[in-house]
Amino acid sequence: MEQWMSLIQELGFPIFVSFYLLHRLETKLVAIHDVLVTLKMK
């Protein structure tokens, strides 16, 4: 049981950070896409 807890602690934090950074990147990419679509319509 202690080995599982250690594994979760070691892997859980990097996975959490990765998902957080991907979410931030996704919102910025959506904003860039919206601006490009707006520019295309002008």
Secondary structure, DSSP 8 states (H G I E B T S, - for coil): -HHHHHHHHHHHHHHHHHHHHHHHHHHHHHHHHHHHHHHHH-
